[in-house]
């Protein structure tokens, strides 16, 4: 019988790509999500009966225990970019991974992958980064052989970076360069992150190790916004926004239901989001797992065209 993997957050952006990667390898996939009725889009990614959605919520240990029962492997992808209601950083990104790891250990699961983020740091000024670090520590305490994956910002058709700023450029006369736009990023393709996780479940990763996943290029925040504007054929001013002013504006914006910017995100932008020299030296990277990183240029124009003034029918000069 094919091996069974439970993917918490399996219906999300990364979850869809991971489900497809594992289904192609012959895994049976159990997508553990809060709303199974909204996970129907996963079914076509495998053969009949290969992919099944179940209800689970990381705030409720009993539902997590049921979701991992009988699984050979578990992957936790659940994370949030900002807090809202009961979806807090502490509950979702610190306590959630602990609950998953403890349930996986108790159920006798063979492999566990916890997806975190580059920038996870117990001493960070950002709640997001501290909660990610707490989730990593709790995972390894309960399941010492777990593999931690830390991607930089992830891009792909449904991403929340390139799409967000391209959308902003449609309606705003300028785009804000928080901190002057000097923060460095190493955008990584969602398909590459999914492949890295799949290879970890195949046994290619070192047990208990933390992998940092970044793309082939390091770019500044300013360079990425310039690329978005060039790709969508829009001319917008890039206005430097010092961190103190950005925090002040974010303190107002974060009161909205779907905030464009939060104070915590501003704090995150004070630190570069790139693969460390230590991870590269120790081969705890995509290359170390045998994955060749995909370039931004080979993927992003294929889904940003819809933000051009005349959509796919407008010829825009693509930034190289």
C-alpha positions as CSV (number, residue, x, y, z in Angstrom):
1,X,0.0,0.0,0.0
2,X,1.2,3.5,-0.8
3,X,2.6,5.5,2.1
4,X,0.4,8.2,3.7
5,X,1.4,11.8,4.4
6,X,-0.7,14.2,6.4
7,X,-0.2,17.8,5.3
8,X,-1.5,20.5,7.7
9,X,-2.4,23.5,5.6
10,X,-2.5,21.3,2.5
11,X,-5.1,23.4,0.6
12,X,-3.0,26.6,0.7
13,X,-0.5,28.2,-1.7
14,X,2.4,25.9,-0.9
15,X,0.2,23.0,0.1
16,X,-1.2,22.7,-3.4
17,X,2.2,22.4,-4.9
18,X,3.4,20.0,-2.2
19,X,0.3,17.8,-2.7
20,X,1.0,17.6,-6.4
21,X,4.7,16.8,-5.9
22,X,3.9,14.0,-3.4
23,X,1.0,12.6,-5.4
24,X,3.4,12.2,-8.4
25,X,5.7,10.2,-6.2
26,X,2.9,7.9,-5.3
27,X,2.1,9.1,-1.8
28,X,-1.5,9.0,-0.5
29,X,-2.2,12.6,0.7
30,X,-4.4,13.5,3.7
31,X,-4.8,17.3,3.6
32,X,-5.6,18.5,7.1
33,X,-7.4,21.8,6.8
34,X,-9.9,23.9,8.7
35,X,-12.4,23.9,5.9
36,X,-12.3,20.6,4.0
37,X,-15.3,21.8,1.9
38,X,-12.9,24.3,0.3
39,X,-10.2,21.8,-0.6
40,X,-11.9,20.3,-3.6
41,X,-9.2,21.9,-5.9
42,X,-6.7,19.3,-4.6
43,X,-8.6,16.3,-6.1
44,X,-7.4,16.7,-9.7
45,X,-3.8,16.7,-8.6
46,X,-3.8,12.9,-8.1
47,X,-5.6,9.8,-9.2
48,X,-9.1,8.9,-7.8
49,X,-8.9,8.3,-4.1
50,X,-5.3,9.4,-3.7
51,X,-6.0,12.8,-2.1
52,X,-8.4,13.2,0.8
53,X,-9.2,16.3,2.9
54,X,-10.0,16.1,6.6
55,X,-10.9,18.7,9.2
56,X,-8.2,19.8,11.6
57,X,-7.4,23.0,13.5
58,X,-4.0,23.4,15.3
59,X,-5.8,25.1,18.2
60,X,-7.5,21.8,19.0
61,X,-5.2,18.9,19.8
62,X,-7.8,16.2,19.4
63,X,-8.4,17.1,15.8
64,X,-4.6,17.1,15.1
65,X,-4.3,13.7,16.7
66,X,-7.0,12.3,14.5
67,X,-5.4,13.8,11.4
68,X,-2.0,12.1,12.0
69,X,-3.4,8.7,12.9
70,X,-1.9,6.1,10.6
71,X,0.3,8.5,8.8
72,X,3.9,7.6,7.8
73,X,4.9,11.3,7.5
74,X,3.6,14.6,8.5
75,X,4.2,18.1,7.1
76,X,3.1,21.3,8.8
77,X,2.7,24.3,6.5
78,X,0.4,26.4,8.6
79,X,1.4,30.0,9.1
80,X,-0.1,33.5,9.1
81,X,1.3,36.9,8.0
82,X,-0.7,38.9,10.4
83,X,-2.9,38.2,13.4
84,X,-6.7,38.3,13.4
85,X,-9.1,37.1,16.1
86,X,-8.0,33.7,17.5
87,X,-5.5,33.3,14.8
88,X,-2.5,34.7,16.7
89,X,1.2,34.1,16.1
90,X,1.5,32.3,19.4
91,X,-1.4,30.0,18.8
92,X,-0.6,29.2,15.1
93,X,3.1,29.4,14.8
94,X,4.4,28.6,18.3
95,X,1.9,26.4,19.9
96,X,0.6,24.8,16.7
97,X,3.9,23.2,15.7
98,X,4.3,21.8,19.2
99,X,0.9,20.2,19.1
100,X,1.6,18.7,15.6
101,X,5.0,17.3,16.7
102,X,3.7,15.8,19.9
103,X,0.9,14.1,18.1
104,X,3.2,12.9,15.4
105,X,5.6,11.4,17.9
106,X,2.8,9.7,19.8
107,X,1.3,8.3,16.6
108,X,4.7,6.7,15.7
109,X,5.1,8.9,12.5
110,X,8.4,8.2,10.8
111,X,9.1,11.7,9.3
112,X,8.1,15.2,10.2
113,X,8.8,18.4,8.3
114,X,8.1,21.8,9.8
115,X,8.0,24.8,7.5
116,X,9.2,27.9,9.1
117,X,10.8,31.0,7.5
118,X,14.2,32.6,7.1
119,X,14.4,35.2,9.8
120,X,13.0,33.0,12.5
121,X,14.8,34.3,15.6
122,X,13.9,34.1,19.3
123,X,15.5,37.5,19.8
124,X,13.9,39.2,16.8
125,X,11.9,42.5,17.4
126,X,9.1,41.0,15.3
127,X,6.5,38.8,16.9
128,X,6.2,36.8,13.6
129,X,9.9,35.8,13.7
130,X,9.9,35.0,17.4
131,X,6.9,32.8,17.0
132,X,8.5,30.9,14.1
133,X,11.6,30.3,16.2
134,X,9.4,29.1,19.1
135,X,7.6,26.7,16.7
136,X,10.9,25.3,15.5
137,X,12.2,24.7,19.1
138,X,9.0,23.1,20.1
139,X,9.0,20.8,17.1
140,X,12.6,19.6,17.7
141,X,11.9,19.1,21.4
142,X,9.0,16.8,20.7
143,X,10.4,15.2,17.5
144,X,14.2,15.5,17.4
145,X,14.6,14.0,13.9
146,X,12.2,16.6,12.4
147,X,13.5,18.6,9.4
148,X,13.0,22.4,9.5
149,X,12.5,24.3,6.2
150,X,13.1,28.0,6.2
151,X,12.2,29.6,2.9
152,X,12.7,33.2,1.9
153,X,9.7,35.0,0.4
154,X,7.9,32.4,-1.8
155,X,6.8,33.4,-5.3
156,X,4.3,31.7,-7.6
157,X,0.9,32.4,-9.3
158,X,-0.9,32.9,-5.9
159,X,1.9,34.5,-4.0
160,X,1.3,37.4,-1.6
161,X,4.3,39.5,-2.6
162,X,4.5,40.1,-6.4
163,X,0.7,40.0,-6.7
164,X,0.2,42.4,-3.8
165,X,2.5,45.1,-5.1
166,X,1.4,44.7,-8.7
167,X,-2.2,45.2,-7.4
168,X,-1.1,48.3,-5.4
169,X,0.5,49.7,-8.5
170,X,-2.8,49.6,-10.4
171,X,-4.4,52.1,-8.0
172,X,-1.6,54.0,-6.2
173,X,0.5,56.8,-7.7
174,X,3.5,55.6,-5.8
175,X,4.9,52.5,-4.0
176,X,6.4,52.8,-0.5
177,X,10.1,51.9,0.0
178,X,10.0,50.9,3.7
179,X,13.4,51.7,5.2
180,X,14.6,53.0,1.8
181,X,14.1,49.7,0.1
182,X,17.5,48.4,1.1
183,X,16.3,45.1,2.7
184,X,17.6,42.1,0.8
185,X,15.5,39.1,-0.2
186,X,16.2,35.8,-2.0
187,X,12.8,34.9,-3.5
188,X,12.3,31.2,-3.9
189,X,9.8,29.5,-6.3
190,X,7.0,27.6,-4.6
191,X,7.6,24.6,-6.7
192,X,11.2,24.4,-5.5
193,X,10.1,24.6,-1.9
194,X,7.6,21.8,-2.5
195,X,10.3,19.7,-4.2
196,X,12.7,20.3,-1.2
197,X,10.0,19.1,1.2
198,X,9.3,16.1,-0.9
199,X,13.0,15.2,-1.1
200,X,13.2,15.5,2.7
201,X,10.4,12.9,3.0
202,X,12.3,10.8,0.5
203,X,15.2,10.8,3.1
204,X,17.5,13.3,1.4
205,X,17.6,15.7,4.3
206,X,19.6,15.3,7.5
207,X,17.4,14.5,10.5
208,X,17.1,17.3,12.9
209,X,18.6,19.8,10.5
210,X,17.4,23.3,9.5
211,X,17.4,24.1,5.8
212,X,17.4,27.6,4.3
213,X,15.7,27.9,1.0
214,X,16.4,30.8,-1.3
215,X,16.3,31.4,-5.1
216,X,19.3,32.0,-7.4
217,X,19.4,35.7,-6.9
218,X,19.5,38.2,-3.9
219,X,17.6,41.4,-4.7
220,X,16.8,44.5,-2.7
221,X,13.2,45.4,-1.9
222,X,13.6,48.4,-4.2
223,X,14.9,46.2,-7.1
224,X,12.0,43.8,-6.7
225,X,9.5,46.7,-6.9
226,X,11.3,48.1,-9.9
227,X,11.0,44.6,-11.5
228,X,7.3,44.5,-10.8
229,X,6.7,47.9,-12.4
230,X,8.8,47.0,-15.5
231,X,7.0,43.6,-15.9
232,X,3.5,45.2,-15.6
233,X,4.4,48.2,-17.8
234,X,3.5,50.7,-15.1
235,X,5.3,53.9,-14.1
236,X,5.1,54.7,-10.4
237,X,7.2,56.7,-8.1
238,X,9.1,54.8,-5.4
239,X,9.0,56.8,-2.3
240,X,11.4,56.1,0.6
241,X,9.6,55.6,3.9
242,X,11.9,55.7,7.0
243,X,11.2,53.0,9.5
244,X,9.7,55.3,12.2
245,X,7.2,56.8,9.7
246,X,6.4,53.3,8.3
247,X,5.6,52.1,11.8
248,X,3.3,55.0,12.4
249,X,1.4,54.4,9.2
250,X,1.3,50.6,9.8
251,X,-0.2,51.1,13.2
252,X,-3.2,52.6,11.5
253,X,-3.3,50.2,8.5
254,X,-3.2,47.1,10.8
255,X,-6.6,48.0,12.2
256,X,-8.1,47.0,8.8
257,X,-9.5,43.5,8.3
258,X,-6.8,42.7,5.6
259,X,-4.0,45.1,6.4
260,X,-1.6,46.2,3.6
261,X,1.1,46.6,6.2
262,X,1.5,45.9,9.9
263,X,4.0,47.2,12.5
264,X,5.3,43.6,12.9
265,X,6.0,43.4,9.1
266,X,7.9,46.7,9.3
267,X,10.0,45.3,12.1
268,X,10.8,42.2,9.9
269,X,12.0,44.5,7.1
270,X,14.8,45.7,9.3
271,X,16.6,42.4,8.7
272,X,17.7,40.9,5.4
273,X,15.8,37.7,4.3
274,X,18.6,35.7,2.7
275,X,20.2,32.3,3.0
276,X,23.1,32.4,5.6
277,X,26.7,31.7,4.7
278,X,26.6,28.9,7.3
279,X,23.7,27.1,5.6
280,X,25.5,27.3,2.3
281,X,28.8,26.0,3.7
282,X,26.9,23.1,5.4
283,X,24.8,22.4,2.3
284,X,21.6,23.0,4.1
285,X,20.1,24.7,1.0
286,X,18.1,23.8,-2.1
287,X,21.4,22.9,-3.8
288,X,22.2,20.6,-0.9
289,X,19.0,18.7,-1.6
290,X,19.7,18.5,-5.3
291,X,17.2,21.2,-6.3
292,X,18.2,23.8,-8.9
293,X,16.6,27.1,-8.0
294,X,14.1,28.6,-10.4
295,X,14.6,32.2,-11.5
296,X,12.0,35.0,-11.0
297,X,12.2,35.8,-14.7
298,X,11.1,32.4,-15.8
299,X,7.9,32.4,-13.8
300,X,6.7,35.8,-12.6
301,X,5.9,37.4,-15.9
302,X,3.5,34.5,-16.7
303,X,1.1,35.6,-13.9
304,X,1.7,39.3,-13.6
305,X,0.6,40.1,-17.2
306,X,-3.0,40.5,-15.9
307,X,-1.9,43.6,-14.0
308,X,-0.8,45.4,-17.3
309,X,-3.2,48.1,-18.5
310,X,-4.5,46.0,-21.3
311,X,-3.8,42.6,-19.7
312,X,-2.2,39.9,-21.9
313,X,-2.7,42.0,-25.0
314,X,-0.2,44.7,-24.0
315,X,3.4,44.3,-24.8
316,X,5.5,45.3,-21.8
317,X,9.3,45.5,-21.7
318,X,10.3,42.9,-19.2
319,X,13.1,43.8,-16.8
320,X,16.2,41.6,-17.2
